[in-house]
Amino acid sequence: MVQHDFNPGHRLHDLNLVRDGRRFGAVEVTMAADKDATEVWRNASRRDGRWIEAHLAGGWAVRVHPTAHVKTLRRELPSLLRELEAGGVREFGSGLRHRRDPYRHHAERLGIAHARQGGTEYPGSIYLLVRQSADRVSGIVANTGDALAEWVSEWVADPVRADNLEKLAKSGADERHLFVVLPDFADAPFGVFDLLTRDAAPLPTISPVLPPEVTHLWVLSVWTTADGVRWSPDGRWSHFPKPLAATGDRRRATY
């Protein structure tokens, strides 16, 4: 496997597959990421270390909607939390249970779903968390892996993925591999994420419906649990082990 795209501006596929000095395949790597949730998480985690405000008692866990504007939160949330602490308020939000909450309009404006103050070893700390929809975090655990085949068929065919398909088509390679990575905030329902993070999860029993630009398919999550899953033109699904690397205080899959 050899890197091919050294400059994203050139619109080339990412990797070449080489055997005996001859290229036989092209690989395009892409993320199935929830764009809004990922952007909020990236911006919220941009500062080094913890978010500490010296004038707060802290220990605030603040769950925000994926559409929240992090810069506004950074600017306005500390003074709001100071006011709440001064008034003895330890919880607020924008959901139905907080419909009579005098601070609900503040929560709505800042994109806060729910916030609660609890004990902490780090005075002044604020923890931003991204709220995901219920179908992303819970659901039925299936007996087959067919949900993966069905989801990836629709996901690959979405016009948003046209750039990935174009790169593979332009490669002219006999084998054209699409490598799909599901990050922490994946653009996939719970049933699919479960299949890619649960050890010994079942494989699909049906083949995916793929555009002609894709001859081979690889799908995996960034979590260390569970193997990746691949599909070949012979119609077979199989598992493959994920390479791991130390990342911070936990191990994450790399590719």
C-alpha positions as CSV (number, residue, x, y, z in Angstrom):
1,M,0.0,0.0,0.0
2,V,1.5,3.3,-1.1
3,Q,0.3,6.8,-0.5
4,H,-0.9,8.5,-3.7
5,D,-2.6,11.8,-2.7
6,F,0.0,14.1,-1.2
7,N,-2.0,17.2,-2.0
8,P,-5.8,17.2,-1.3
9,G,-6.1,20.0,-3.9
10,H,-5.2,17.5,-6.7
11,R,-8.4,15.5,-6.1
12,L,-6.7,12.1,-6.3
13,H,-7.5,8.9,-4.5
14,D,-5.6,8.4,-1.3
15,L,-3.6,5.1,-1.7
16,N,-2.4,2.7,-4.4
17,L,-2.3,-1.0,-3.9
18,V,0.9,-2.4,-5.4
19,R,2.0,-6.1,-6.0
20,D,5.3,-7.1,-7.6
21,G,5.9,-3.5,-8.6
22,R,2.6,-3.2,-10.4
23,R,-0.4,-1.1,-9.2
24,F,-3.5,-3.2,-9.1
25,G,-5.8,-1.2,-7.0
26,A,-6.8,2.3,-5.7
27,V,-8.1,3.2,-2.3
28,E,-10.2,6.1,-1.2
29,V,-10.6,6.7,2.6
30,T,-13.5,8.7,3.9
31,M,-15.3,9.4,7.2
32,A,-18.9,8.8,7.9
33,A,-19.1,11.7,10.3
34,D,-22.0,13.7,11.6
35,K,-20.7,17.1,10.4
36,D,-22.4,19.3,13.0
37,A,-21.7,17.2,16.0
38,T,-18.0,16.7,14.9
39,E,-17.5,20.4,14.4
40,V,-18.9,21.3,17.8
41,W,-16.7,18.6,19.5
42,R,-13.6,19.8,17.6
43,N,-14.2,23.4,18.6
44,A,-15.1,22.5,22.2
45,S,-11.9,20.5,22.5
46,R,-9.6,23.1,20.9
47,R,-8.1,24.5,24.0
48,D,-5.3,22.6,25.7
49,G,-6.3,21.0,29.0
50,R,-9.5,21.6,30.9
51,W,-11.9,24.5,30.6
52,I,-11.5,26.2,34.0
53,E,-13.1,29.5,35.1
54,A,-11.6,30.8,38.3
55,H,-14.8,32.6,39.4
56,L,-16.9,29.4,39.3
57,A,-17.3,26.5,41.8
58,G,-17.5,24.4,38.7
59,G,-18.3,20.8,38.0
60,W,-20.8,21.8,35.2
61,A,-21.6,19.1,32.6
62,V,-23.2,21.0,29.7
63,R,-24.8,19.0,27.0
64,V,-25.2,21.0,23.8
65,H,-27.1,20.5,20.5
66,P,-24.9,19.8,17.4
67,T,-25.9,23.2,16.1
68,A,-24.6,25.1,19.1
69,H,-22.1,27.9,18.4
70,V,-19.1,27.1,20.5
71,K,-17.5,30.6,20.4
72,T,-20.7,32.1,21.8
73,L,-20.8,29.4,24.5
74,R,-17.2,30.2,25.4
75,R,-18.0,33.9,25.7
76,E,-21.4,33.8,27.5
77,L,-21.7,30.6,29.4
78,P,-19.3,31.4,32.3
79,S,-21.2,34.5,33.4
80,L,-24.5,32.6,33.1
81,L,-23.2,29.8,35.3
82,R,-21.9,32.3,37.8
83,E,-25.4,33.8,38.1
84,L,-26.8,30.3,38.5
85,E,-24.4,29.3,41.2
86,A,-25.1,32.6,43.1
87,G,-28.8,31.8,43.0
88,G,-28.3,28.2,44.1
89,V,-29.5,26.8,40.7
90,R,-27.7,23.5,39.9
91,E,-29.6,22.4,36.8
92,F,-31.3,23.9,33.8
93,G,-32.1,23.1,30.2
94,S,-34.3,23.7,27.1
95,G,-36.3,20.4,27.1
96,L,-39.9,20.0,28.1
97,R,-39.0,19.1,31.7
98,H,-37.6,22.7,31.9
99,R,-40.5,24.4,30.2
100,R,-41.2,26.6,33.3
101,D,-37.5,27.1,34.0
102,P,-36.7,30.9,34.1
103,Y,-33.4,30.1,32.4
104,R,-34.9,28.0,29.6
105,H,-34.6,30.9,27.1
106,H,-30.9,31.2,27.9
107,A,-30.5,27.5,27.2
108,E,-32.4,27.7,23.9
109,R,-30.4,30.7,22.7
110,L,-27.0,29.0,23.5
111,G,-28.0,25.6,22.1
112,I,-27.9,23.9,25.5
113,A,-30.0,20.8,25.9
114,H,-29.2,20.2,29.5
115,A,-26.7,21.3,32.1
116,R,-26.1,20.1,35.7
117,Q,-23.6,20.9,38.3
118,G,-22.0,18.1,40.2
119,G,-19.0,17.3,42.4
120,T,-15.6,17.8,40.9
121,E,-11.9,17.6,41.8
122,Y,-11.3,20.6,39.5
123,P,-12.9,23.8,40.8
124,G,-14.2,26.0,38.1
125,S,-14.5,23.2,35.5
126,I,-16.9,23.1,32.6
127,Y,-17.4,20.0,30.5
128,L,-19.0,20.5,27.1
129,L,-20.8,17.3,25.7
130,V,-22.5,16.9,22.4
131,R,-26.1,15.7,22.5
132,Q,-27.0,13.2,19.8
133,S,-30.4,12.1,18.7
134,A,-31.9,9.0,20.3
135,D,-31.6,6.9,17.1
136,R,-27.8,7.5,17.3
137,V,-27.2,6.3,20.8
138,S,-29.8,3.6,21.5
139,G,-31.8,0.9,19.6
140,I,-32.4,-2.7,19.0
141,V,-29.4,-5.1,18.8
142,A,-30.0,-7.1,15.6
143,N,-29.4,-10.8,15.1
144,T,-27.8,-10.2,11.7
145,G,-25.6,-7.5,10.2
146,D,-27.9,-6.6,7.4
147,A,-28.4,-3.1,8.9
148,L,-24.8,-2.4,7.9
149,A,-25.3,-3.5,4.3
150,E,-28.5,-1.5,3.9
151,W,-27.1,1.7,5.5
152,V,-23.8,1.7,3.6
153,S,-25.7,1.2,0.3
154,E,-27.7,4.4,0.9
155,W,-24.7,6.2,2.4
156,V,-22.3,5.6,-0.6
157,A,-25.0,6.5,-3.1
158,D,-25.7,9.9,-1.5
159,P,-24.6,12.7,-4.0
160,V,-22.4,14.1,-1.2
161,R,-20.1,11.2,-1.8
162,A,-19.7,12.0,-5.5
163,D,-16.2,13.3,-5.0
164,N,-15.0,9.9,-3.5
165,L,-16.5,8.0,-6.4
166,E,-15.0,10.4,-9.0
167,K,-11.5,9.8,-7.6
168,L,-11.9,6.1,-7.8
169,A,-13.2,6.2,-11.3
170,K,-10.4,8.4,-12.4
171,S,-7.8,6.0,-11.0
172,G,-8.4,3.5,-13.8
173,A,-7.5,0.7,-11.4
174,D,-8.9,-2.8,-11.7
175,E,-9.7,-2.8,-8.0
176,R,-11.3,0.3,-6.5
177,H,-11.6,0.1,-2.7
178,L,-13.7,2.5,-0.6
179,F,-12.6,2.6,3.0
180,V,-15.3,4.0,5.3
181,V,-14.4,5.0,8.9
182,L,-17.0,5.7,11.6
183,P,-15.7,8.2,14.1
184,D,-17.0,9.1,17.6
185,F,-19.9,11.1,16.1
186,A,-20.9,8.9,13.2
187,D,-23.4,9.6,10.5
188,A,-25.1,6.3,11.1
189,P,-27.9,4.8,13.2
190,F,-27.2,3.0,16.4
191,G,-27.8,-0.5,14.8
192,V,-24.8,0.1,12.4
193,F,-22.5,1.6,15.1
194,D,-23.3,-1.3,17.3
195,L,-22.3,-3.8,14.7
196,L,-18.9,-2.1,14.3
197,T,-18.2,-1.7,18.0
198,R,-19.6,-5.0,19.5
199,D,-17.2,-7.9,19.6
200,A,-18.4,-11.0,17.7
201,A,-21.2,-9.0,16.0
202,P,-22.8,-10.9,13.1
203,L,-21.9,-10.2,9.5
204,P,-24.5,-9.1,7.0
205,T,-26.3,-11.8,5.1
206,I,-27.0,-9.6,2.0
207,S,-24.6,-7.8,-0.4
208,P,-24.5,-4.0,-0.5
209,V,-25.8,-2.2,-3.5
210,L,-22.7,-0.3,-4.7
211,P,-22.1,2.1,-7.6
212,P,-19.7,0.7,-10.4
213,E,-16.9,3.0,-9.1
214,V,-16.5,0.8,-6.0
215,T,-15.4,-2.9,-6.3
216,H,-14.4,-3.5,-2.7
217,L,-15.7,-2.1,0.5
218,W,-14.1,-1.8,4.0
219,V,-15.9,-0.4,7.1
220,L,-14.7,0.1,10.6
221,S,-15.1,2.3,13.7
222,V,-12.4,4.1,15.5
223,W,-13.0,2.2,18.7
224,T,-10.8,-0.7,19.7
225,T,-13.6,-3.1,20.2
226,A,-14.7,-5.3,17.3
227,D,-13.0,-6.0,14.1
228,G,-13.6,-4.1,10.8
229,V,-15.9,-5.5,8.2
230,R,-15.1,-5.9,4.5
231,W,-17.1,-6.9,1.4
232,S,-15.5,-8.4,-1.8
233,P,-16.9,-8.8,-5.3
234,D,-17.5,-12.5,-4.7
235,G,-20.4,-11.4,-2.5
236,R,-18.7,-12.4,0.8
237,W,-18.5,-10.4,4.0
238,S,-15.6,-11.0,6.4
239,H,-13.9,-9.5,9.4
240,F,-10.4,-7.9,9.5
241,P,-8.4,-6.9,12.5
242,K,-7.9,-3.2,13.1
243,P,-4.4,-1.8,13.7
244,L,-4.2,0.0,17.0
245,A,-2.1,2.9,18.3
246,A,-1.9,4.5,21.7
247,T,-3.8,7.8,21.7
248,G,-3.9,9.7,25.0
249,D,-5.1,7.5,27.8
250,R,-6.9,5.0,25.5
251,R,-6.2,3.0,22.5
252,R,-7.8,3.9,19.2
253,A,-7.9,2.3,15.8
254,T,-5.7,3.8,13.1
255,Y,-5.7,3.4,9.3
